[in-house]
Amino acid sequence: MLDDDFFEVLRANNIPEFKVSINNAIKDDVYCIRENYNQWEVFYRERGKEFNLKKFDTKEEAQNYLLNYLIRIR
């Protein structure tokens, strides 16, 4: 899934885009998707710390996991 498509699904589900960062884990108080040594990681970053780290083989798996999670908790 392209990043634009990912953010379109977020918008369609009334999830603010600023809640997610892709490959830019410097931000705080966001859910992050990043590539790390040929794996994709999803985690929540707050106050410089990473929480609930999940690892995936593909970016699409990571995006789908995060989308489903965010839709479920909204």
Rosetta constraint file for C-alpha pairs under 8 A:
AtomPair CA 1 CA 5 HARMONIC 6.27 0.50
AtomPair CA 1 CA 6 HARMONIC 6.53 0.50
AtomPair CA 1 CA 59 HARMONIC 7.90 0.50
AtomPair CA 1 CA 60 HARMONIC 5.72 0.50
AtomPair CA 1 CA 63 HARMONIC 7.78 0.50
AtomPair CA 2 CA 6 HARMONIC 6.31 0.50
AtomPair CA 3 CA 7 HARMONIC 6.23 0.50
AtomPair CA 4 CA 8 HARMONIC 6.11 0.50
AtomPair CA 5 CA 9 HARMONIC 6.35 0.50
AtomPair CA 6 CA 10 HARMONIC 6.47 0.50
AtomPair CA 6 CA 63 HARMONIC 7.16 0.50
AtomPair CA 7 CA 11 HARMONIC 6.22 0.50
AtomPair CA 7 CA 17 HARMONIC 6.52 0.50
AtomPair CA 8 CA 12 HARMONIC 6.12 0.50
AtomPair CA 9 CA 13 HARMONIC 6.27 0.50
AtomPair CA 9 CA 67 HARMONIC 7.94 0.50
AtomPair CA 10 CA 14 HARMONIC 6.30 0.50
AtomPair CA 10 CA 15 HARMONIC 5.01 0.50
AtomPair CA 10 CA 16 HARMONIC 6.89 0.50
AtomPair CA 10 CA 17 HARMONIC 6.69 0.50
AtomPair CA 10 CA 67 HARMONIC 7.26 0.50
AtomPair CA 11 CA 15 HARMONIC 5.62 0.50
AtomPair CA 11 CA 16 HARMONIC 6.61 0.50
AtomPair CA 11 CA 17 HARMONIC 7.08 0.50
AtomPair CA 13 CA 71 HARMONIC 6.96 0.50
AtomPair CA 15 CA 19 HARMONIC 7.61 0.50
AtomPair CA 15 CA 70 HARMONIC 7.56 0.50
AtomPair CA 15 CA 71 HARMONIC 7.79 0.50
AtomPair CA 15 CA 74 HARMONIC 7.52 0.50
AtomPair CA 18 CA 30 HARMONIC 7.29 0.50
AtomPair CA 19 CA 29 HARMONIC 7.33 0.50
AtomPair CA 19 CA 30 HARMONIC 4.74 0.50
AtomPair CA 19 CA 31 HARMONIC 6.02 0.50
AtomPair CA 20 CA 30 HARMONIC 5.30 0.50
AtomPair CA 20 CA 31 HARMONIC 4.75 0.50
AtomPair CA 20 CA 32 HARMONIC 5.72 0.50
AtomPair CA 20 CA 33 HARMONIC 7.78 0.50
AtomPair CA 21 CA 25 HARMONIC 6.64 0.50
AtomPair CA 21 CA 27 HARMONIC 7.47 0.50
AtomPair CA 21 CA 30 HARMONIC 6.51 0.50
AtomPair CA 21 CA 31 HARMONIC 6.21 0.50
AtomPair CA 21 CA 32 HARMONIC 4.76 0.50
AtomPair CA 21 CA 33 HARMONIC 6.34 0.50
AtomPair CA 22 CA 32 HARMONIC 5.77 0.50
AtomPair CA 22 CA 33 HARMONIC 4.77 0.50
AtomPair CA 22 CA 34 HARMONIC 5.83 0.50
AtomPair CA 23 CA 32 HARMONIC 7.27 0.50
AtomPair CA 23 CA 33 HARMONIC 5.95 0.50
AtomPair CA 23 CA 34 HARMONIC 4.32 0.50
AtomPair CA 23 CA 35 HARMONIC 6.64 0.50
AtomPair CA 24 CA 32 HARMONIC 7.42 0.50
AtomPair CA 24 CA 34 HARMONIC 7.12 0.50
AtomPair CA 25 CA 32 HARMONIC 6.09 0.50
AtomPair CA 25 CA 33 HARMONIC 7.79 0.50
AtomPair CA 25 CA 34 HARMONIC 7.21 0.50
AtomPair CA 25 CA 45 HARMONIC 7.51 0.50
AtomPair CA 26 CA 48 HARMONIC 7.95 0.50
AtomPair CA 27 CA 45 HARMONIC 7.43 0.50
AtomPair CA 28 CA 45 HARMONIC 5.31 0.50
AtomPair CA 28 CA 46 HARMONIC 4.91 0.50
AtomPair CA 28 CA 47 HARMONIC 6.00 0.50
AtomPair CA 28 CA 48 HARMONIC 6.41 0.50
AtomPair CA 29 CA 44 HARMONIC 7.10 0.50
AtomPair CA 29 CA 45 HARMONIC 5.52 0.50
AtomPair CA 29 CA 46 HARMONIC 4.68 0.50
AtomPair CA 29 CA 47 HARMONIC 7.28 0.50
AtomPair CA 30 CA 44 HARMONIC 5.84 0.50
AtomPair CA 30 CA 45 HARMONIC 5.68 0.50
AtomPair CA 30 CA 46 HARMONIC 7.16 0.50
AtomPair CA 31 CA 42 HARMONIC 7.11 0.50
AtomPair CA 31 CA 43 HARMONIC 5.72 0.50
AtomPair CA 31 CA 44 HARMONIC 4.38 0.50
AtomPair CA 31 CA 45 HARMONIC 6.33 0.50
AtomPair CA 32 CA 41 HARMONIC 7.69 0.50
AtomPair CA 32 CA 42 HARMONIC 5.49 0.50
AtomPair CA 32 CA 43 HARMONIC 5.38 0.50
AtomPair CA 32 CA 44 HARMONIC 6.02 0.50
AtomPair CA 32 CA 45 HARMONIC 7.03 0.50
AtomPair CA 33 CA 40 HARMONIC 6.76 0.50
AtomPair CA 33 CA 41 HARMONIC 5.52 0.50
AtomPair CA 33 CA 42 HARMONIC 4.65 0.50
AtomPair CA 33 CA 43 HARMONIC 6.91 0.50
AtomPair CA 33 CA 62 HARMONIC 6.93 0.50
AtomPair CA 33 CA 63 HARMONIC 7.39 0.50
AtomPair CA 34 CA 40 HARMONIC 5.56 0.50
AtomPair CA 34 CA 41 HARMONIC 5.34 0.50
AtomPair CA 34 CA 42 HARMONIC 6.80 0.50
AtomPair CA 35 CA 39 HARMONIC 5.63 0.50
AtomPair CA 35 CA 40 HARMONIC 4.46 0.50
AtomPair CA 35 CA 41 HARMONIC 6.26 0.50
AtomPair CA 35 CA 59 HARMONIC 7.77 0.50
AtomPair CA 36 CA 40 HARMONIC 6.06 0.50
AtomPair CA 36 CA 41 HARMONIC 6.95 0.50
AtomPair CA 38 CA 57 HARMONIC 7.48 0.50
AtomPair CA 39 CA 55 HARMONIC 6.55 0.50
AtomPair CA 39 CA 56 HARMONIC 5.81 0.50
AtomPair CA 39 CA 57 HARMONIC 5.17 0.50
AtomPair CA 39 CA 58 HARMONIC 6.70 0.50
AtomPair CA 40 CA 55 HARMONIC 5.67 0.50
AtomPair CA 40 CA 56 HARMONIC 5.02 0.50
AtomPair CA 40 CA 57 HARMONIC 6.11 0.50
AtomPair CA 40 CA 58 HARMONIC 6.04 0.50
AtomPair CA 40 CA 59 HARMONIC 5.70 0.50
AtomPair CA 40 CA 62 HARMONIC 6.28 0.50
AtomPair CA 41 CA 53 HARMONIC 6.62 0.50
AtomPair CA 41 CA 54 HARMONIC 5.61 0.50
AtomPair CA 41 CA 55 HARMONIC 4.55 0.50
AtomPair CA 41 CA 56 HARMONIC 6.24 0.50
AtomPair CA 41 CA 62 HARMONIC 6.75 0.50
AtomPair CA 42 CA 52 HARMONIC 7.87 0.50
AtomPair CA 42 CA 53 HARMONIC 5.71 0.50
AtomPair CA 42 CA 54 HARMONIC 5.22 0.50
AtomPair CA 42 CA 55 HARMONIC 6.50 0.50
AtomPair CA 42 CA 62 HARMONIC 6.30 0.50
AtomPair CA 42 CA 66 HARMONIC 7.10 0.50
AtomPair CA 43 CA 50 HARMONIC 6.20 0.50
AtomPair CA 43 CA 51 HARMONIC 5.65 0.50
AtomPair CA 43 CA 52 HARMONIC 5.36 0.50
AtomPair CA 43 CA 53 HARMONIC 4.50 0.50
AtomPair CA 43 CA 54 HARMONIC 6.42 0.50
AtomPair CA 44 CA 50 HARMONIC 5.66 0.50
AtomPair CA 44 CA 51 HARMONIC 5.09 0.50
AtomPair CA 44 CA 52 HARMONIC 6.44 0.50
AtomPair CA 44 CA 53 HARMONIC 7.43 0.50
AtomPair CA 45 CA 49 HARMONIC 5.50 0.50
AtomPair CA 45 CA 50 HARMONIC 4.51 0.50
AtomPair CA 45 CA 51 HARMONIC 6.19 0.50
AtomPair CA 46 CA 50 HARMONIC 6.56 0.50
AtomPair CA 46 CA 51 HARMONIC 7.76 0.50
AtomPair CA 55 CA 62 HARMONIC 7.47 0.50
AtomPair CA 56 CA 61 HARMONIC 6.17 0.50
AtomPair CA 56 CA 62 HARMONIC 5.78 0.50
AtomPair CA 57 CA 61 HARMONIC 7.12 0.50
AtomPair CA 58 CA 62 HARMONIC 6.53 0.50
AtomPair CA 59 CA 63 HARMONIC 6.10 0.50
AtomPair CA 60 CA 64 HARMONIC 6.03 0.50
AtomPair CA 61 CA 65 HARMONIC 6.10 0.50
AtomPair CA 62 CA 66 HARMONIC 6.24 0.50
AtomPair CA 63 CA 67 HARMONIC 6.02 0.50
AtomPair CA 64 CA 68 HARMONIC 6.07 0.50
AtomPair CA 65 CA 69 HARMONIC 6.12 0.50
AtomPair CA 66 CA 70 HARMONIC 6.02 0.50
AtomPair CA 67 CA 71 HARMONIC 6.05 0.50
AtomPair CA 68 CA 72 HARMONIC 6.07 0.50
AtomPair CA 69 CA 73 HARMONIC 6.32 0.50
AtomPair CA 70 CA 74 HARMONIC 6.02 0.50
